């Protein structure tokens, strides 16, 4: 199963914002992830059997370092796990964060059997 989320993933650990702005960012990322994943499922894509390998690729004009890349996927990862119905820390998931340089911002997600 594959889908693309048209959102920007900033480095959450480097953000200096108030709690309201952070709550809004969290809500927007979770909502966008949910809409895109459910749209893929409604269009005929099937969620593979557990355990799952989830490859998330951040696309943006510049790269983040490894620890910031991992953190930038927090809310996307939380929402994917919520839709699957198990905690994102469960060993049924293997999460692979990637990134590539591109124009604009988005996240490509690929979910497959592990």
C-alpha positions in Angstrom: 0.0 0.0 0.0 1.3 3.4 -1.0 0.1 7.0 -0.5 1.5 10.5 -0.5 0.8 13.1 2.2 1.1 16.7 1.0 2.5 18.2 4.2 5.7 19.7 5.4 7.6 17.8 8.2 9.7 20.3 10.1 12.3 19.3 12.7 10.1 19.2 15.8 13.1 19.2 18.2 14.4 22.5 16.8 11.0 24.3 16.8 10.6 27.1 19.3 6.8 27.6 19.3 4.0 27.9 21.8 1.8 25.0 22.8 -1.1 26.2 20.7 1.0 26.3 17.5 2.5 22.9 18.3 -1.0 21.5 18.9 -2.2 22.9 15.6 0.8 21.3 13.8 0.0 17.9 15.5 -3.6 18.1 14.5 -2.8 19.1 10.8 -0.3 16.3 10.4 -2.5 13.6 11.9 -5.5 14.8 9.9 -3.6 14.8 6.6 -2.2 11.4 7.3 -5.6 10.0 8.2 -7.3 11.5 5.1 -4.6 10.2 2.7 -4.3 6.7 4.2 -8.1 6.3 4.4 -8.4 7.6 0.9 -5.9 4.9 -0.3 -7.8 2.2 1.5 -11.1 3.4 0.1 -9.6 3.4 -3.4 -8.9 -0.3 -3.2 -5.5 -0.5 -1.5 -5.3 -3.2 1.1 -3.5 -3.0 4.5 -1.1 -6.0 4.5 -1.1 -8.6 7.3 1.0 -7.9 10.4 3.9 -7.6 11.0 4.4 -4.4 8.9 7.3 -2.6 7.4 6.5 1.1 7.0 8.9 3.2 4.9 8.3 7.0 5.3 10.1 9.3 2.9 10.3 13.0 3.7 10.6 15.1 0.6 11.8 18.7 1.0 14.3 21.2 -0.4 17.0 20.3 2.2 17.9 17.3 4.3 17.5 17.0 8.1 20.1 15.2 10.2 19.2 11.7 11.4 17.8 12.5 14.8 15.7 15.4 13.5 14.5 13.2 10.7 13.2 10.6 13.1 11.4 13.1 15.2 9.8 14.8 12.3 7.8 11.7 11.6 6.2 11.5 15.1 2.6 12.4 14.3 2.6 10.7 10.9 3.8 7.5 12.6 1.3 7.9 15.5 -1.6 8.2 13.1 -0.7 5.3 10.9 -0.5 3.1 14.0 -3.8 4.4 15.3 -5.5 3.5 12.0 -3.9 0.0 12.1 -5.1 -0.3 15.7 -1.9 -0.9 17.6 0.6 1.3 19.4 3.5 2.6 17.2 6.0 1.1 19.7 4.7 -2.4 19.2 7.2 -4.8 17.6 4.6 -5.6 14.9 6.0 -2.4 13.2 9.3 -1.8 11.6 9.6 2.0 10.8 12.1 3.1 8.2 12.6 6.9 7.9 14.1 8.2 4.7 14.4 11.5 2.9 15.2 12.9 -0.5 15.6 16.4 -1.9 12.7 17.6 -4.0 10.7 20.6 -4.8 8.0 21.4 -2.3 7.2 19.3 0.7 5.4 15.9 1.0 5.7 12.5 2.6 5.6 9.3 0.7 4.5 6.3 2.7 4.8 2.6 1.7 3.3 -0.1 4.0 4.2 -3.7 3.2 4.4 -7.1 5.0 7.7 -7.4 6.9 
